[in-house]
């Protein structure tokens, strides 16, 4: 998710995978694939930079996971090796 700001100053998170295009005329408008439009304070270049950083972060995490170097930033779940982005529930032995 990327963080963007409405013209009234309210911030919200937007899924960049759903953005079809971003235009600046004169306000920046993000058009989603479902036809939804969001007018935001950020410039087109800032939105594009945030999307690039978001996707680069996904690739970097994937690379770390593939090499076995990834450690979740959150608290580790007991009984796991911490290699999962989404922690698996710990099953109790019966």
VENTA-V558403 format. One record per residue. RES is the residue in three letters. SS is DSSP state (2 for helix, 1 for strand, 0 for the rest). OMEGA is omega in radians with two decimals (NA if undefined). Layout:
RES/SS/OMEGA
RES/SS/OMEGA
//
This chain:
UNK/0/3.03
UNK/1/-3.14
UNK/1/3.09
UNK/1/-3.04
UNK/1/3.04
UNK/1/-3.14
UNK/0/3.11
UNK/0/3.10
UNK/0/3.13
UNK/0/3.10
UNK/1/3.06
UNK/1/-3.13
UNK/1/-3.11
UNK/1/3.12
UNK/0/-3.07
UNK/2/3.10
UNK/2/-3.14
UNK/2/-3.14
UNK/1/3.10
UNK/1/3.12
UNK/1/3.09
UNK/1/-3.13
UNK/1/3.06
UNK/1/-3.08
UNK/0/-0.52
UNK/0/3.08
UNK/0/3.11
UNK/1/-3.14
UNK/1/3.05
UNK/1/3.12
UNK/1/3.13
UNK/1/-3.09
UNK/0/3.13
UNK/0/3.11
UNK/0/3.11
UNK/0/3.11
UNK/1/3.06
UNK/1/3.04
UNK/1/-3.04
UNK/1/3.14
UNK/0/-3.08
UNK/0/3.07
UNK/0/3.08
UNK/2/-3.14
UNK/2/3.12
UNK/2/3.11
UNK/2/3.13
UNK/2/3.09
UNK/2/3.13
UNK/2/3.10
UNK/2/3.12
UNK/2/3.12
UNK/2/3.10
UNK/2/-3.11
UNK/2/3.08
UNK/2/3.10
UNK/2/3.09
UNK/2/3.14
UNK/2/3.14
UNK/2/3.12
UNK/2/3.11
UNK/2/3.12
UNK/2/3.12
UNK/2/3.13
UNK/2/-3.13
UNK/2/3.13
UNK/2/-3.13
UNK/0/-3.08
UNK/0/-3.04
UNK/0/3.02
UNK/0/-3.12
UNK/0/3.14
UNK/0/-3.12
UNK/0/3.11
UNK/0/-3.12
UNK/0/3.09
UNK/0/3.13
UNK/0/3.10
UNK/0/3.09
UNK/0/3.11
UNK/0/3.10
UNK/0/-3.06
UNK/0/-3.11
UNK/0/3.06
UNK/0/3.08
UNK/0/-3.09
UNK/0/3.10
UNK/0/3.11
UNK/0/3.11
UNK/0/3.13
UNK/0/3.10
UNK/0/3.10
UNK/0/3.10
UNK/0/NA
//
